[in-house]
Amino acid sequence: MRKLQFSIQTIVLALLIVLSACNQKPKTEAAAEKSAEENWSQLFNGKDLNDWQIKFKGHELGDNYNNTFRVEDGMLRVSYDNWEKWDGTFGHIFYKGEFSHYRLRVEYRFVGEQSKDGPGWAYRNNGLMLHGQPAETMELDQDFPTSIEVQLLGGNGKDERSTMNLCTPGTNVVMDSVLIERHCTNSKSKTYHGDQWVSVEVEVHGGKVIRHFVDGEEVMHYEQPQLDPRDTTYQKLLALYGDKIITKGSISLQAESGPTDFRKVELLVLEE
């Protein structure tokens, strides 16, 4: 009997060891994941906006109109408490430098009330402007940087309204081998109502593929981001880039009448 018990215990122990080994990732894979986590760069440091440039329509570069972009409680905030009403002054805050192959990870939420007289389409609306023109090249009265906009939207409490959509100020993309010239295309994400935090990510591969993720699930992808010949910035940016296919550019966040909080803005550079 003791011999039988010993044999059973030995078998059980062996099975547990095998199952444990199956559930563990290879050391090389685990090391790669740890290394990737360590290489994420925090674009927003939670303290100040020293590495960012601000541009509002009708204002010179560096003028933080109505103190709209600010740091409060460790968050980068887009606030309209100093605005009497919306006056069409679109704003963007640019992180320093240009980027080509990367993953951008952001946590955001919409809070409070939209600025008085803000446009209906801008209700709980912000965006991650990628592959954008340098802030210095924007015209004084330009609404938006020519860029690929990853549109962030919040729900109104009843209707479906996806987030991580695509909008294309001054640009076009290719989807399923078709050139897409319409301004906005919806993703397949669910709707996020209320003031909850939403975690999103964009994976950018130069002038090739761009993918949108919400809570780790891919909700959209497209290819060949490019300048739109119909746009007024086309000739200037074509001369600057040397090609209509956009392979790199600035990263910026929006201010277009909807109060927004960002508590995480981080980037992982990828190999080309």
LUMKOLSE-385754 format. One record per residue (C-alpha): residue number from 1; residue in three letters; y, z, x. Coordinates in Angstrom, 3 decimals, decimal comma, always signed. Layout:
<rs>
{r NUM; "ALA"; {Y; Z; X}},
...
</rs>
This chain:
<rs>
{r 1; "MET"; {+0,000; +0,000; +0,000}},
{r 2; "ARG"; {+2,441; +0,921; +2,786}},
{r 3; "LYS"; {+1,633; -2,318; +4,531}},
{r 4; "LEU"; {+2,340; -4,241; +1,298}},
{r 5; "GLN"; {+5,663; -2,425; +0,794}},
{r 6; "PHE"; {+6,656; -3,183; +4,376}},
{r 7; "SER"; {+5,841; -6,878; +3,840}},
{r 8; "ILE"; {+7,919; -7,038; +0,639}},
{r 9; "GLN"; {+10,869; -5,276; +2,298}},
{r 10; "THR"; {+10,649; -7,659; +5,239}},
{r 11; "ILE"; {+10,680; -10,687; +2,936}},
{r 12; "VAL"; {+13,648; -9,360; +0,924}},
{r 13; "LEU"; {+15,593; -8,635; +4,102}},
{r 14; "ALA"; {+14,881; -12,117; +5,424}},
{r 15; "LEU"; {+16,083; -13,694; +2,166}},
{r 16; "LEU"; {+19,313; -11,655; +2,267}},
{r 17; "ILE"; {+19,975; -12,809; +5,830}},
{r 18; "VAL"; {+19,392; -16,462; +4,857}},
{r 19; "LEU"; {+21,673; -16,211; +1,805}},
{r 20; "SER"; {+24,375; -14,526; +3,841}},
{r 21; "ALA"; {+24,195; -17,275; +6,442}},
{r 22; "CYS"; {+24,463; -19,956; +3,759}},
{r 23; "ASN"; {+27,596; -18,374; +2,323}},
{r 24; "GLN"; {+29,328; -18,140; +5,689}},
{r 25; "LYS"; {+31,388; -21,073; +6,930}},
{r 26; "PRO"; {+30,616; -22,489; +10,387}},
{r 27; "LYS"; {+32,724; -20,843; +13,051}},
{r 28; "THR"; {+34,509; -24,101; +13,865}},
{r 29; "GLU"; {+35,496; -24,654; +10,215}},
{r 30; "ALA"; {+36,691; -21,080; +9,765}},
{r 31; "ALA"; {+38,665; -21,293; +13,005}},
{r 32; "ALA"; {+40,287; -24,537; +11,872}},
{r 33; "GLU"; {+41,360; -22,966; +8,580}},
{r 34; "LYS"; {+42,774; -19,928; +10,371}},
{r 35; "SER"; {+44,619; -22,168; +12,813}},
{r 36; "ALA"; {+46,109; -24,209; +9,951}},
{r 37; "GLU"; {+47,357; -21,052; +8,253}},
{r 38; "GLU"; {+48,956; -19,864; +11,467}},
{r 39; "ASN"; {+50,770; -23,182; +11,926}},
{r 40; "TRP"; {+52,624; -23,090; +8,593}},
{r 41; "SER"; {+56,385; -22,912; +9,210}},
{r 42; "GLN"; {+58,599; -20,909; +6,861}},
{r 43; "LEU"; {+61,558; -23,170; +6,067}},
{r 44; "PHE"; {+63,248; -20,401; +4,079}},
{r 45; "ASN"; {+63,423; -17,163; +6,053}},
{r 46; "GLY"; {+64,354; -14,915; +3,114}},
{r 47; "LYS"; {+67,560; -13,784; +4,834}},
{r 48; "ASP"; {+70,103; -16,609; +5,087}},
{r 49; "LEU"; {+70,716; -20,373; +4,800}},
{r 50; "ASN"; {+71,540; -20,978; +8,466}},
{r 51; "ASP"; {+69,029; -23,839; +8,822}},
{r 52; "TRP"; {+70,179; -25,619; +5,669}},
{r 53; "GLN"; {+72,965; -28,089; +4,810}},
{r 54; "ILE"; {+74,617; -28,213; +1,381}},
{r 55; "LYS"; {+76,051; -31,315; -0,267}},
{r 56; "PHE"; {+77,643; -31,445; -3,737}},
{r 57; "LYS"; {+78,891; -34,584; -5,446}},
{r 58; "GLY"; {+82,623; -34,965; -4,835}},
{r 59; "HIS"; {+82,638; -32,357; -2,057}},
{r 60; "GLU"; {+82,365; -32,578; +1,697}},
{r 61; "LEU"; {+79,113; -31,699; +3,410}},
{r 62; "GLY"; {+78,895; -27,925; +3,830}},
{r 63; "ASP"; {+80,891; -26,910; +0,737}},
{r 64; "ASN"; {+78,677; -24,549; -1,288}},
{r 65; "TYR"; {+80,437; -25,259; -4,583}},
{r 66; "ASN"; {+80,771; -22,117; -6,751}},
{r 67; "ASN"; {+78,382; -20,326; -4,388}},
{r 68; "THR"; {+75,547; -22,047; -6,242}},
{r 69; "PHE"; {+72,970; -21,830; -3,445}},
{r 70; "ARG"; {+72,490; -18,265; -2,247}},
{r 71; "VAL"; {+70,003; -15,720; -0,933}},
{r 72; "GLU"; {+69,323; -12,724; -3,179}},
{r 73; "ASP"; {+66,386; -10,280; -3,208}},
{r 74; "GLY"; {+64,632; -12,326; -0,530}},
{r 75; "MET"; {+64,747; -15,482; -2,659}},
{r 76; "LEU"; {+66,621; -18,774; -2,324}},
{r 77; "ARG"; {+68,455; -19,015; -5,624}},
{r 78; "VAL"; {+70,166; -21,824; -7,481}},
{r 79; "SER"; {+72,618; -19,853; -9,641}},
{r 80; "TYR"; {+75,232; -20,884; -12,198}},
{r 81; "ASP"; {+76,836; -17,534; -12,943}},
{r 82; "ASN"; {+80,086; -18,728; -11,305}},
{r 83; "TRP"; {+80,279; -21,902; -13,396}},
{r 84; "GLU"; {+82,281; -21,990; -16,640}},
{r 85; "LYS"; {+80,413; -25,116; -17,691}},
{r 86; "TRP"; {+78,516; -28,041; -16,238}},
{r 87; "ASP"; {+80,920; -30,632; -14,826}},
{r 88; "GLY"; {+78,517; -33,242; -13,443}},
{r 89; "THR"; {+78,625; -31,852; -9,899}},
{r 90; "PHE"; {+75,054; -32,390; -8,720}},
{r 91; "GLY"; {+74,083; -30,510; -5,577}},
{r 92; "HIS"; {+71,358; -30,503; -2,935}},
{r 93; "ILE"; {+70,429; -28,199; -0,089}},
{r 94; "PHE"; {+68,820; -29,934; +2,906}},
{r 95; "TYR"; {+66,577; -28,342; +5,512}},
{r 96; "LYS"; {+67,446; -29,390; +9,052}},
{r 97; "GLY"; {+65,606; -32,350; +10,591}},
{r 98; "GLU"; {+63,368; -35,148; +9,347}},
{r 99; "PHE"; {+59,649; -35,049; +8,576}},
{r 100; "SER"; {+56,917; -37,676; +8,270}},
{r 101; "HIS"; {+53,349; -36,313; +8,023}},
{r 102; "TYR"; {+53,137; -32,858; +6,478}},
{r 103; "ARG"; {+52,181; -30,535; +3,653}},
{r 104; "LEU"; {+54,981; -28,759; +1,803}},
{r 105; "ARG"; {+54,089; -25,602; -0,145}},
{r 106; "VAL"; {+56,562; -24,087; -2,626}},
{r 107; "GLU"; {+56,620; -21,256; -5,162}},
{r 108; "TYR"; {+59,346; -21,535; -7,798}},
{r 109; "ARG"; {+60,355; -20,246; -11,202}},
{r 110; "PHE"; {+63,038; -21,099; -13,755}},
{r 111; "VAL"; {+65,166; -18,184; -14,925}},
{r 112; "GLY"; {+68,035; -17,508; -17,310}},
{r 113; "GLU"; {+70,102; -19,998; -19,269}},
{r 114; "GLN"; {+71,119; -23,500; -18,316}},
{r 115; "SER"; {+74,773; -24,008; -17,409}},
{r 116; "LYS"; {+76,919; -24,692; -20,488}},
{r 117; "ASP"; {+77,079; -28,416; -21,366}},
{r 118; "GLY"; {+74,244; -29,229; -18,977}},
{r 119; "PRO"; {+72,351; -32,427; -19,917}},
{r 120; "GLY"; {+69,253; -32,036; -22,064}},
{r 121; "TRP"; {+66,999; -33,725; -19,506}},
{r 122; "ALA"; {+68,107; -31,174; -16,872}},
{r 123; "TYR"; {+66,853; -28,156; -18,871}},
{r 124; "ARG"; {+64,608; -26,140; -16,525}},
{r 125; "ASN"; {+64,663; -29,016; -14,082}},
{r 126; "ASN"; {+64,727; -29,022; -10,284}},
{r 127; "GLY"; {+63,109; -31,131; -7,606}},
{r 128; "LEU"; {+61,707; -31,413; -4,100}},
{r 129; "MET"; {+63,521; -34,393; -2,597}},
{r 130; "LEU"; {+61,252; -35,875; +0,102}},
{r 131; "HIS"; {+61,625; -38,785; +2,534}},
{r 132; "GLY"; {+65,333; -38,447; +1,750}},
{r 133; "GLN"; {+68,287; -39,971; +3,524}},
{r 134; "PRO"; {+70,094; -37,646; +5,966}},
{r 135; "ALA"; {+72,689; -35,472; +4,251}},
{r 136; "GLU"; {+75,382; -36,921; +6,531}},
{r 137; "THR"; {+74,796; -40,421; +5,149}},
{r 138; "MET"; {+75,458; -39,534; +1,492}},
{r 139; "GLU"; {+78,622; -40,945; -0,075}},
{r 140; "LEU"; {+81,213; -38,420; -1,242}},
{r 141; "ASP"; {+80,551; -39,125; -4,949}},
{r 142; "GLN"; {+76,804; -39,820; -4,698}},
{r 143; "ASP"; {+74,736; -37,979; -7,345}},
{r 144; "PHE"; {+71,370; -37,772; -5,543}},
{r 145; "PRO"; {+70,083; -38,580; -2,069}},
{r 146; "THR"; {+67,995; -41,734; -1,962}},
{r 147; "SER"; {+64,552; -40,147; -1,795}},
{r 148; "ILE"; {+61,182; -39,530; -3,391}},
{r 149; "GLU"; {+61,709; -36,744; -5,940}},
{r 150; "VAL"; {+58,829; -34,442; -6,770}},
{r 151; "GLN"; {+60,204; -33,259; -10,104}},
{r 152; "LEU"; {+59,780; -29,605; -11,108}},
{r 153; "LEU"; {+59,980; -28,914; -14,850}},
{r 154; "GLY"; {+59,593; -25,836; -17,037}},
{r 155; "GLY"; {+58,490; -25,781; -20,674}},
{r 156; "ASN"; {+60,654; -24,931; -23,689}},
{r 157; "GLY"; {+58,038; -22,668; -25,245}},
{r 158; "LYS"; {+56,454; -25,183; -27,597}},
{r 159; "ASP"; {+56,335; -28,781; -26,322}},
{r 160; "GLU"; {+54,212; -30,246; -23,530}},
{r 161; "ARG"; {+56,226; -30,862; -20,371}},
{r 162; "SER"; {+54,349; -31,517; -17,142}},
{r 163; "THR"; {+55,629; -30,501; -13,723}},
{r 164; "MET"; {+55,246; -32,147; -10,289}},
{r 165; "ASN"; {+56,206; -35,491; -11,781}},
{r 166; "LEU"; {+57,596; -38,392; -9,765}},
{r 167; "CYS"; {+61,199; -39,632; -9,938}},
{r 168; "THR"; {+62,644; -42,279; -7,647}},
{r 169; "PRO"; {+66,414; -42,181; -6,996}},
{r 170; "GLY"; {+67,031; -45,371; -5,018}},
{r 171; "THR"; {+63,333; -45,889; -4,316}},
{r 172; "ASN"; {+60,074; -47,371; -5,631}},
{r 173; "VAL"; {+56,380; -46,621; -5,013}},
{r 174; "VAL"; {+53,034; -48,332; -5,507}},
{r 175; "MET"; {+50,413; -46,976; -7,920}},
{r 176; "ASP"; {+47,024; -48,644; -8,318}},
{r 177; "SER"; {+48,331; -51,681; -6,380}},
{r 178; "VAL"; {+51,297; -52,081; -8,782}},
{r 179; "LEU"; {+54,947; -51,659; -7,732}},
{r 180; "ILE"; {+56,441; -48,937; -9,954}},
{r 181; "GLU"; {+60,135; -49,530; -10,636}},
{r 182; "ARG"; {+60,670; -47,093; -13,518}},
{r 183; "HIS"; {+62,612; -43,979; -12,623}},
{r 184; "CYS"; {+60,132; -41,239; -13,618}},
{r 185; "THR"; {+56,365; -40,998; -14,041}},
{r 186; "ASN"; {+54,631; -37,906; -15,421}},
{r 187; "SER"; {+51,820; -36,120; -13,626}},
{r 188; "LYS"; {+48,707; -34,778; -15,362}},
{r 189; "SER"; {+49,671; -31,111; -14,881}},
{r 190; "LYS"; {+49,719; -28,587; -17,684}},
{r 191; "THR"; {+52,968; -27,113; -19,035}},
{r 192; "TYR"; {+54,373; -23,895; -17,574}},
{r 193; "HIS"; {+56,452; -22,019; -20,145}},
{r 194; "GLY"; {+58,559; -18,945; -19,473}},
{r 195; "ASP"; {+59,782; -17,450; -16,208}},
{r 196; "GLN"; {+56,419; -17,401; -14,429}},
{r 197; "TRP"; {+56,022; -18,308; -10,769}},
{r 198; "VAL"; {+54,362; -21,673; -10,152}},
{r 199; "SER"; {+52,668; -22,625; -6,868}},
{r 200; "VAL"; {+52,815; -26,306; -5,890}},
{r 201; "GLU"; {+52,111; -28,439; -2,849}},
{r 202; "VAL"; {+52,857; -31,974; -1,664}},
{r 203; "GLU"; {+50,838; -33,805; +0,984}},
{r 204; "VAL"; {+52,807; -36,578; +2,701}},
{r 205; "HIS"; {+51,359; -39,209; +5,033}},
{r 206; "GLY"; {+54,368; -41,144; +6,285}},
{r 207; "GLY"; {+54,777; -44,486; +4,513}},
{r 208; "LYS"; {+51,229; -44,418; +3,194}},
{r 209; "VAL"; {+50,036; -41,848; +0,643}},
{r 210; "ILE"; {+51,795; -38,939; -1,102}},
{r 211; "ARG"; {+49,816; -36,453; -3,219}},
{r 212; "HIS"; {+51,043; -33,771; -5,662}},
{r 213; "PHE"; {+49,116; -30,531; -6,283}},
{r 214; "VAL"; {+49,613; -27,704; -8,805}},
{r 215; "ASP"; {+47,656; -24,488; -8,235}},
{r 216; "GLY"; {+45,451; -26,393; -5,792}},
{r 217; "GLU"; {+44,579; -29,251; -8,189}},
{r 218; "GLU"; {+45,753; -32,803; -7,515}},
{r 219; "VAL"; {+47,864; -34,063; -10,408}},
{r 220; "MET"; {+49,265; -37,320; -8,998}},
{r 221; "HIS"; {+49,206; -39,654; -5,991}},
{r 222; "TYR"; {+50,867; -42,916; -5,000}},
{r 223; "GLU"; {+51,503; -45,097; -1,962}},
{r 224; "GLN"; {+54,104; -47,070; +0,006}},
{r 225; "PRO"; {+57,335; -45,174; -0,732}},
{r 226; "GLN"; {+60,114; -47,720; -0,268}},
{r 227; "LEU"; {+63,783; -48,470; -0,716}},
{r 228; "ASP"; {+64,786; -50,155; -3,986}},
{r 229; "PRO"; {+66,751; -53,394; -3,376}},
{r 230; "ARG"; {+68,606; -52,806; -6,676}},
{r 231; "ASP"; {+70,200; -49,581; -5,404}},
{r 232; "THR"; {+73,679; -49,427; -3,874}},
{r 233; "THR"; {+72,340; -47,560; -0,803}},
{r 234; "TYR"; {+69,729; -50,245; -0,017}},
{r 235; "GLN"; {+71,557; -52,250; +2,661}},
{r 236; "LYS"; {+72,911; -49,196; +4,468}},
{r 237; "LEU"; {+69,553; -47,410; +4,588}},
{r 238; "LEU"; {+67,626; -50,596; +5,408}},
{r 239; "ALA"; {+69,831; -50,960; +8,490}},
{r 240; "LEU"; {+69,276; -47,274; +9,322}},
{r 241; "TYR"; {+65,479; -47,292; +8,885}},
{r 242; "GLY"; {+64,764; -50,843; +10,033}},
{r 243; "ASP"; {+62,256; -51,334; +7,190}},
{r 244; "LYS"; {+62,211; -50,849; +3,434}},
{r 245; "ILE"; {+59,021; -48,753; +3,680}},
{r 246; "ILE"; {+60,108; -45,135; +4,136}},
{r 247; "THR"; {+58,023; -43,323; +6,744}},
{r 248; "LYS"; {+60,076; -40,154; +7,199}},
{r 249; "GLY"; {+63,137; -38,345; +5,923}},
{r 250; "SER"; {+64,871; -35,174; +4,871}},
{r 251; "ILE"; {+63,608; -32,420; +2,570}},
{r 252; "SER"; {+66,024; -30,956; +0,018}},
{r 253; "LEU"; {+66,103; -28,880; -3,172}},
{r 254; "GLN"; {+68,296; -29,587; -6,196}},
{r 255; "ALA"; {+71,054; -27,996; -8,242}},
{r 256; "GLU"; {+71,505; -29,900; -11,505}},
{r 257; "SER"; {+72,468; -27,214; -14,074}},
{r 258; "GLY"; {+69,186; -25,227; -14,252}},
{r 259; "PRO"; {+68,975; -21,765; -12,578}},
{r 260; "THR"; {+65,959; -21,712; -10,250}},
{r 261; "ASP"; {+64,395; -19,231; -7,815}},
{r 262; "PHE"; {+62,367; -20,188; -4,737}},
{r 263; "ARG"; {+60,435; -17,431; -2,960}},
{r 264; "LYS"; {+58,338; -19,637; -0,695}},
{r 265; "VAL"; {+59,208; -22,918; +1,024}},
{r 266; "GLU"; {+56,828; -23,616; +3,899}},
{r 267; "LEU"; {+55,638; -26,636; +5,826}},
{r 268; "LEU"; {+52,550; -27,614; +7,815}},
{r 269; "VAL"; {+52,943; -30,591; +10,143}},
{r 270; "LEU"; {+49,963; -32,980; +10,071}},
{r 271; "GLU"; {+48,679; -35,345; +12,733}},
{r 272; "GLU"; {+49,725; -38,958; +12,280}},
</rs>
